[in-house]
Amino acid sequence: MGSGPAVVSQGVERFDVFVIGGGGTGSEVAFQLARRSDLRVAIAERDRLGGECNHHGCVPTKAMLRSARIAALARDAGRFGVRVPRVEVDLAAVRERVRRVIDAQSGEGAAPFERMGVRVFLQEARLLGAHRVELADGTQVEAARIVLATGAEPTIPPVPGLRGLPAWTNREAIWEPDRVPGSLAVLGAGAIGAEFAQLYARFGARVTLVELLPQVLPTEDPEAAAELARALEDEGVRVEVGARTERVDRGDDGGFVLSLEGRGEVRAERLLVATGRRPVFDGHDLAAAGVELDAAGRPVLTDTLRTTAPHIWVAGDATGELL
């Protein structure tokens, strides 16, 4: 049964559960609570419902990978007796298709939640204290229970010269370029770095993938990682594992120069940094709410994702467990 109307007492709207963050996890929490209970549920999202995965991660990259695969097949068509004289990638057209795919995934916006009785706030929300949440417009609400599904953001490694440079993260790599760069250096060979390395190599860029640890996909099985490295090299990606980046500079041509310890330089027109992500709790008064973080900046959680505050849970990328 859906959630009932919110209670307003002494000018403050009150909910049984308030979910901060409308990405994949937060949206599912709010929707399922409304569907399976009589709880009064609200959700706040500062950007667009669907979050990073739907708008800047999984969905758009998979759509781009489809276009990249078509380009790679066209270049290889001669092997099958099909002549394709020239393959050109129109990134504007690729992005337009990506936007259509995203719209198809999230075209209804808040409507499905509102039909279930969930109160949707399309604005930023921040935790003020044990049960108090403040919205961007200054409105304050109270909740018996709160779920922080605030997601994660890219981290910049402490490589000399790197901070402040116009390097790409996953967002810029999707939405910024007007054309395929002649060359691309990817710093970090986790899932994001490896995916974009293959994507841009198939689009036609000369790609170098640089990883500090001994293998691509450092947290995965070594044999599987070795197979992936070979597959990337077969597609023209230069793979440098166990490579320490001593510093990053801008070249005279406006490109990027990565100095690798004992391996010389990597020069590229563009640089993508994909060395990791961190949970996002900026602006939230976790101390006032009784939520503790560990030394790595991750919330201290029980097996049920409950924080050190008994009425607050953290879910999704904000847990830091899979980053």
N, C-alpha and C positions, 0 to 999 in steps of 0.2 A: 504494500500500500504506500502511496506517495506521502511525502512530508507535508505537514499541515502549515497553516500560516504562521509567520513569525509573531512573537509576542512583543508588544511594546510596553515597557514599564518605566515610569519616571523619565520619559523622553529618550530612553536608550532601547534600541531594538535588540532582542535577544534570540539566540538560536541554540538548538541542541548541539549542532556540529557546524563549525565554520572551517571551510577548506581554503587555504591560501595557496593559489597556484592552479591554473586551469589547463595544465598540460595533460598528457595521456594518463598519468597516474591520478592527479587530482580530479580530473573529470570523471574517471571511473569510480573513484571513491564517492564523490558526491552523487553520481547517478545511481550507483548500487544501493547506497544508504537510503535514498529517496524511494527506490523501487521496492526495497525489502523491509522497510520499517515505517513507523509513524513519526520519526524524528523530524524536527524542523531543521532543514539543511540550507546552508548558503555557500557560495563559492565566489572567490574574487580572482580575477585575472587582469594583469596590467596591460597585456598586449592583445593577443587573440587566443581564443579557446583552441586548444590543440597543442599549444606550446612549441618547444624547440623541435621535437621530432617531426611534427606535422608541417611546420613552416620553414624550418632552417636545417633540418637534419635528415632523418630516415626517408621521409616521403620525397622531398625534392631531389635528394641524391640518387635515389633509385630511379626516378624519372630521367635524370640526367644520364645515368649509367645506361639506360635503354637507348638513348640517342647516341651515346659513345659507342655502344656495341654495334649499332647500325653503321656508324662511320668506319669502325674497324673491319666489319664484314665487307663494306664497299671497297676498301683498299685492298682486300684480299680476294676480290672477286675474280681477278685474272687467273688465279689458280684453278678456278672452276669453269674457265672458258667464257667468262662474262667480262666485257670491257667497260670499265668505268674510268674515263680519261682523267678526271680530276674530282677529288672529294673536298668539298668546302663545308665547314661547320659554321652555321649562322647562330651565334650564341643568343642573339635577341629572340630568334624563333624558338630555340631550345627553352629559354626562360619562359616564353609565353605558354608553351606546352606545360611546363612545370607549374605555372600558376593555375592552369585549367585543372591539372591533376589535384592540386591542393584544394581548389574551390570545390571539386567534386567530393573530396573527403570531408570538408567542413562547411559546406554551403549553408546549412541551417543555423549555424552559430549557436546562440543561446536557446533557441526555441525548444529543442528536445529536453533540456533541463527544466525550462519553465513549465512545459507540459507535465512534468513529473512533480511540480511544486517546489523545485529548487529556486531559491532567490539568487540571481546572478548579478554580480557587481563587476562591470567591465572597467575597472580602475585598480590602481595599486592599493594594496593593503599591507599594513605592517603591524606586527605584534607589539603591543605596548606593555602588557603585563600578564598576569596569570590567566585572566579570562577576557581581556580587553583587546580589541582590534580597532585600528583607525584607518579609514579610507582616505584616498588622496584628496577628496573634497572636504575633509575635516570631520565627516560623520564618524562617530564612534559606535561600535556595537559590542555586545557581550556574547560569549558562547560558553556553554558548559564544557565542551570539548573542542579542541582545535587540531587540525591536520596541516602540517607544513609540507607542501609539495612544491617547493620553490625552485626546484631544478638545479642546474649547474651551469658554469660558464668556463670558457677556455682559460687556462693559466699560461703565463709567459715565463719560460725558464730563465734562470739567472745567467744567461749567456752575455758576456760583455758586448756592448754595442747594440744589442737587440731591442731593448725596451725603447719605445718611442718611434721605432721605424714603422713605415706603413705596410707591415706584413699582413697577410690574410689570416683570418680564422675560417672555420667552416662557413660562416655567414657570408663573408666577402667573397669566398671562392665560388659561392652559388650566385650571388646577386650583383657583384661589382663589375666583372670584366665585360667589356663590349666586344672583345675578340679573344681568341685563344692565344695565350702568350707563346712566344717562340720557345721559351724554356721556363721550367718551374722547379724550384727546390722545395722539398717537403721535409720539414723538421719534425720527426716523430713518426714511427711506423706502427702505431696501434691501429685499431679498426678505422678511425677517421683518416689518418694519414695514408694508409694503404689504399683505402677506397678512392680518395682523391688522386693519388698517384696513378692508379689504373685509369680513372676517368679521364684525366687530362692527357695521359699518354695516348689513349684511344682517340681523343680529339685532335691529336697531332703535335702536342708539345713534347719537347725533350725534357724528361723528368728525372730528377735525382732524388732518391728517398734516403734520408739520413736518420739513423737510429743509434742512440748511445748504447743500448743493451745488445747482447750478442745475436739477437734474432729479430725479425719482423714479428708483429703480434707477440710482444714479450710475455704476455700472460697466458698464451695458448700452448698447446702441445708442440714440442720442438720439431717433430717430424712433419706435422701439418704446416708449421711455419716455414720449414725448409722448402716444402712443395710450393707454398705461395710465393716465396722469394724467387724460385725458378720460373714460376708462371709470369711473374712481373718482369723478370729479365727477358723472357721470351717475347714480351710485348714492348721491349725497348726501354724499360725503366732501369736506370743505374741504381743498384741497391748497395748502400754503404751501412753495414751493421757493425756494432762495436766501435763506432766512430764518435769521438768527442769533438763537439764544436767549440773551438777556443774563443771565437768571436765572430760577429757579423758586422759587415760594413756595407756602405753604398759604393758601387763602382762609379767610375767616371761617366759611364753611359746611363746612369740612373738605376741600374739593376742592383742586385744583391751579391755580396761576396761572403761565402762561408769559409772560414779557415778551419780545416779539420786537423786535429793533432796527428802529426806523422803521415798525413795523406794529401797534403797540399790544399788547394782551393776548389770550391764548387761555385761557379758563377751562373746566375740565373736572372732572367728578366723579372720574375715574381717569386715571392717566398710565402709559403703556407706554413704556419706554426700549428702543429697538432700534437703537442707533447703532454696533454692531459687536461683534465677539467677539475673544478672544485665546486663543492656545494655552495649555493648562494643564500646567505642569510643577512646580507647588507640591509641596514635600516631597521632590523628587528631587534627589540630589546630582549634578547634571550635571557640575560641575567635576571631581569625583573620578572620574567615568566618562570624562572627556575630550570631552564634548559641548559645543560652543560655540554661543552664540546671537548673532544680529546685533543692531544697535542697536534694532530694533523688537521684540525679544524672540522672534524666530522662529529655529528651528534652522538652522544653516548646513548645506546639503544638497548632495549630488551629484545628477546626473540620475537615479540609481537610488534616491534617498531615503536614502542612506547619510550618516551624520553625520560629524563630524570624528573620532569614535571608529570605527575600521574595522569593528567588530563590532556596532555599534548603528545601527538604522534608525529613522526617524520616519515615520509614515503617517497619512493621514486629515486631519481638521481640525487636528491638532496641528502639521502642517507650516506652518500660517498662510497657505498659498498662496491659498486661496479665501475668506478672511475679510474 
